[in-house]
Amino acid sequence: MSVIVLLVIIGILVAAGFLIAFIWAVRSGQYDDSYSPSVRILFDDLKESKEPSSEEELPNKPK
């Protein structure tokens, strides 16, 4: 029984360590994306908003 308590305590300490490391990485800017904003303008033409025409809205309409 004491081994289970010991393992739970160790597990909580390891989880707290990972949480602290994650918070530190986020605050230090580890996950900031400095590359994609500079190339986003290159891919603006690829984004086309396809609006369905009146024929595409009613595909079961008899002709």
C-alpha positions as CSV (number, residue, x, y, z in Angstrom):
1,M,0.0,0.0,0.0
2,S,2.8,2.4,0.8
3,V,4.3,1.7,-2.7
4,I,1.1,3.0,-4.3
5,V,1.2,6.2,-2.2
6,L,4.8,6.7,-3.2
7,L,4.1,6.2,-6.9
8,V,1.1,8.6,-6.8
9,I,3.3,11.2,-5.1
10,I,6.1,10.7,-7.7
11,G,3.5,10.9,-10.5
12,I,2.1,14.2,-9.2
13,L,5.6,15.6,-8.9
14,V,6.5,14.6,-12.4
15,A,3.3,16.0,-13.8
16,A,3.9,19.3,-11.9
17,G,7.4,19.4,-13.4
18,F,6.0,19.1,-16.9
19,L,3.4,21.7,-16.2
20,I,6.0,24.1,-14.9
21,A,8.3,23.4,-17.9
22,F,5.3,24.0,-20.3
23,I,4.4,27.3,-18.6
24,W,8.0,28.4,-18.7
25,A,8.3,27.6,-22.5
26,V,5.1,29.5,-23.3
27,R,6.2,32.5,-21.3
28,S,9.7,32.6,-22.9
29,G,8.3,32.6,-26.4
30,Q,9.2,29.0,-27.4
31,Y,5.9,28.6,-29.3
32,D,5.9,32.0,-31.0
33,D,5.6,31.7,-34.7
34,S,7.9,34.2,-36.4
35,Y,8.0,32.5,-39.8
36,S,4.5,32.1,-41.1
37,P,3.4,35.8,-40.9
38,S,6.2,36.7,-43.3
39,V,5.1,34.1,-45.9
40,R,1.4,34.3,-45.4
41,I,1.1,37.0,-48.1
42,L,2.5,34.5,-50.6
43,F,-0.5,32.2,-50.1
44,D,-3.3,34.7,-50.1
45,D,-4.2,34.0,-53.7
46,L,-4.8,30.3,-53.0
47,K,-7.7,31.1,-50.6
48,E,-10.7,31.4,-52.8
49,S,-14.1,31.6,-51.4
50,K,-16.2,29.4,-53.6
51,E,-19.8,30.6,-53.6
52,P,-22.3,28.1,-55.0
53,S,-24.1,29.2,-58.0
54,S,-27.9,28.9,-58.2
55,E,-27.6,25.5,-60.1
56,E,-25.3,24.1,-57.5
57,E,-27.7,25.0,-54.7
58,L,-30.5,22.8,-56.0
59,P,-28.8,19.7,-57.5
60,N,-32.1,17.6,-57.5
61,K,-34.0,20.2,-59.6
62,P,-35.3,18.6,-62.8
63,K,-34.0,20.3,-66.0
